[in-house]
Amino acid sequence: MLRRTLARFGIDPYLLALIGTVIVAAILPARGVGATIAGDAVSVAVALLFFLYGARLSPKAVWEGLLHWRLQSLVFASTYVLFPLLGLALTKACGPWLAPELALGVMFVCVLPSTVQSSIAFTSIARGNVPAALCSASVSNLFGMVVTPLLVMLLLDGKGAGFSTKAVEDIAIQLLLPFVAGQLLRPLIGAFLLRHKAVMSLVDRGSILLVVYAAFSEGMVAGIWSQVTARDLGLVILLDVVLLTSVLVATTVLSRRLGFSKEDEIAIVFCGSKKSMASGIPMANILFPGQALGLIVLPLMLFHQAQLFACATLAQRYARRPQAALLPAEAVAEPAKA
């Protein structure tokens, strides 16, 4: 009942959960031994999350999606080239008016991989190329385990990002190793996870809430929120909206100019414009030790909500196109599959 009411007003229940987590962290932040326990719980939850990602992802789906190299190349370029270039331009232009940690957070958004679940979900709603979206989003996250730390080193090291080779090792141990373990055990547990998607959703969303609580608790204990002004928040929201709008427009125009089908265009737009909070917050926890993590991940949290609202609206708009528009693409696709 509550979920239907929220959906009617366009409110994501998970957004309310995130807001509630921040409020709890503000009132009851983890301190001392509690902070240590929270940190250990975060490490376990994130490792479990990536283990389940590995167990659920079919190697065959990755291989088939990789064969669509033009689509994958465009999504990769949007995620790891266009976004960073836009981020550099915007943070440089607004640097004098933006707190250093928030500017760092905006740039961090720009070097993250795409989302997996929401990219696929919105592509499906919009009647796009779901297999290509599945592969593109998944491969983006696999590359992100290496590309994101490298981009942090190249673009953010001079801004106090605290990058080191140990950060790469930590990501390999906490993210990549569990993912590989999941792939190896996929024949044993993959079918179970597909039948019980609620397990994946619980771990996915629950781990993010736990990381957000730990990050914002640390911020409250350190007293960093006294450094945030209304102008800072307004500017971060503006930069997030400009980033998202620019990439949505660019991916739409480029996919049409390059002759992609409407179904491929949908996959490119949704995969190329997203940034993963599920991967981003754990990575921030590793890549920015000793930093004001609550401030650094704030632009990512705001961007995440903006992309959900914008892409939900866009997906419904795509879905309203006439069904007949799908027939030519389907007629071509069927023989190709055979």
N, C-alpha and C positions, 0 to 999 in steps of 0.2 A: 504493500500500500504506500509506504513512504517512498520507495524507489520510484513508483509510477508518478507520484506527486512531484518529486524532484525532476524527473525526466520531462514532465509537462512544462516546467519552467526553464528547461535547459540547464539544470544544475547537475553536475557530476557528483555522485555521492562520495567518490574518492577524493574529490577536492575538499569536501567537508571533513573527511577523515584526516587529510593533511593539515588543514587549518586547526582541527582539534588537537592533533599531535603537537603542533607548534605551541598551542595554548597550554597544554599539559607540561611541555618542556619549560615554558615561561614560569609556570606556577610551581612545578615540582621538578626542577632540573636534577639530573644525576650528579652526585658529588662523591668524592673520595672513593670508597670501595664500590659504591653504586656505579660510578663512572667506569671503573675498571671492568665490572661485570657487564655493563652495557656495551663496552668496546669489544669484549670477547664474544658477546651474543651477536654483535654486528658481523664479526668475521665469520662465525659459523653460519649465520643466515645467508650471507652473500655467497659463500662457498656452496651452500645447498642450492641456492637459486641457479647458479651457473652449471651445477651438476645436472639439475633438472632440464635446463636448456639443452645441454648436450644429449641427454637421454631422449628428448622429444624430437630432435631435429634429424630427419632422414638424410643420410649421405647422398642418396639417389636424387633427392629434391635439390640439394646443393649443386650437384653435377649438372642436372638438367637446366637449372636456372642460369648457371655459368655459361652455358652454350648461347644464351641470348646476350652476347657480349656488348652489343650497342646500348641496350637498355641498362645493363649493369654499369657500364662505363659512365653513362650520363649521371646515374644516381651517385656513383662514387665521386665524380667531379663536383657535383652539387654539395655533397656531404663534407668532403675534405679539401676542396679548393675554393669554391664559391663562398661558402660560409666563412672560412677564415679570412678571406680577402675583405668581405663585407665587415666582419668584426674588427679587423685592423683599422679600416677607414672610419667606422663609427666611434670606436673607443679613442682613436687619435683626435677626432673632431670634438668629442665631448669630454676628453680627459681632464681639462681644467675644472670642470664642474661635477665630476664624479669621483666618489671615494675610491682609492686604489683597489681595495678588496672587491668592490662591486664591478669595477672595470675589468679586473682579473676574472671575475665570475662570468661576465658577458663574453669575454674571449674564450673561456673554458667551454661555454655552451657551443661555440662555433667549431670546436675541434672534436666534439663527441660523435659517436656513431649514431645511426638512425635507430628508431624504435623497432621492435619486432611485433608485439601483439597489436598495437593500435594501427600500425601501417597496414597489416594484413586485414584487420577488421574493417577499416575504412575503405580499403580497396574492394573488399567483398561487398560492402554496402553499396558502393558506387558501380558495381558490376564491371570491375576491371580485371586485369590479368593477375589473379591471385597466386598461382604458382611462381610467377616472376617476382611478385612482391615478397613472398615467403623467402625465396632464395636471396633476393637483394637485401632485405632487412637482416637476415641471418648472417650473410657474408659480411655485411657492413659491421656487425658487432664482432665478428671474428677478426677482421682487419683492425678494428678499433682497439683491440688489446695491444697492438703494436703501434699503429699509426697515431693514436691519440697521445701516448707518452712522447713519441717523437715530435709531434707538433707542439706539445707543451714545452719540450726542450728548445725547439727552434724559435717559437713565438713568445713564450711566456717566461723563459728562464731569467731574463733580465728584469723581470717584474716581481721577483720574490716568490716564484712558484715552488721553489724548493725541490726541483727535479734532480734525480740522481739515478745511477744505474741500479741502485737498490730498489727504486720505485718500479723499474721494469721487472726485476726479480719478484717483487711482491705481487705485482699484477699477474705474472706467470703462475705463481704459487696459489694465490687466492682466487683467481678467475679462470685462467687457461687450464690449469691442471684439473680442477673439478669438471670443467667442460669436457676435456679429453676422457676423463673417467666415466662421465655420463655417456659419451659416444661408445665406449667399450662395453658398457653394461646395457646399452640400448636394446639388444636382442632379448634381454631378460625382463626389463621393466618398461620398455617403450609402449607396449600395448596397454599395460595397466595405466600409464599416465594419460594416454589418449582417451581411455574410458573414464578417467577421473580428472577431468580438467579443473575441477574445483581445487584440487590439491595444488596444481601449478599456480592458479590464481591466488590462492591463500599465501603461498610462499613468496610469490612475486610482489604482491602488494604489501604483505606483512613485513617483508624484509626492508622495503623502502620506508615504511613508517618507522621501523626500528632505527634505521640509519638517520632519518630526519630527526627523530627524538634525540639521538646521541649527539648529532651535530649542533642542534639548537640548544641542547643542554650545555654543551661546552661554551657556546656563545653567551649564554646567560651567566654562567659562572665567571667568564672572563670580562663581563660587562661591556661587550662590544655594541649592544643595541643603542647605547647612548650616542654612538657615532653616526647612526642612521637618521637622516632627516626626511621630511616629506618630499622635499625636492629630489633627494637621491632616489627614493622609491618611484616617484613619478617619472624620472629620467630613465630608470632601468626598464620600467614598463614600456615607455616609448621606444627605447632601443630594441626591446624584444619584439614589439609589434612591427617595427620597420624591418628587422631581420626576417621575420616570418613572411611578411607581405612581399618583400623583395624576392625571396627564394620561390614562393608560390608562383609569382608572376613569371620569373625567369624559367622555371622548369616547365610551366605550361607553354610558354612561347617557344622554347627550344624544342620540346617534344613535337610540337606541331610543325615547326620549320624543318625538322629533320625527318618528317614523314612517318612518324610512329602512328600506329592505330590508336583509336580512342581508348581501348582497353590497356594498351601499353602506356599511354599518356597518364592514365589514372594511377597506375603503379609507380610511374616516375615521379609524379607530383606528390603522392603521399609518402613514398619512401625517401625522396630527395629533400623534403622540407622538414622532416622530423628530427628531433634530438632525444636520445634515450636518457630518462632519469634513472631507469633501472640499472644501467651501466654507469651513468655519470656520477651519481652520488658515491657509490663504492670506490670509483676511480679517484674522485676528489679526496676521499678519506686517505688514500694511499699517496697521491701525488703532492698533496699540500700539507705535510706534517708541520705542526706548530703554527699554522696559519689560522685566521679567523674563518673557520670552515662554514659557520652559519651564514656569514655574509657572502662567501664565495658561491655557495649553492643556491642562494636566494634568486639570482637571475635565471637559473635553470628551472627552479620550481615555478616561477612566473611564466617562463617560456613554455613549459610543459602544459600549463593550463590554457595558455593562449592557443597553442597548436591543437589541443583537443576541441576547443570551441570552434575554431576556424575550420578545421578539417571535417568536423561533424556537419557543419553547414554546407561545405563544399561537396561532401559525399552525397548528401541528400539532393543537391542540385544536379550532380552527375546522374544519380539514380532516376531522376525524373525524365531523362531523355527517352525518346520513343524506343520501344523494344525492338522495332524493326531495324534500328541503327546498328544492332548487334549482328544481324544476319550475315552481311558480307564477311566480317571478321571470323565468324564461326564457320562459314563455308570454307574459308581458306585454312583455318586451324585444324579442322577435322582430318583432311587428307594428310596434313603434316604429321599429326600424331600417329596415323597408321603407318 
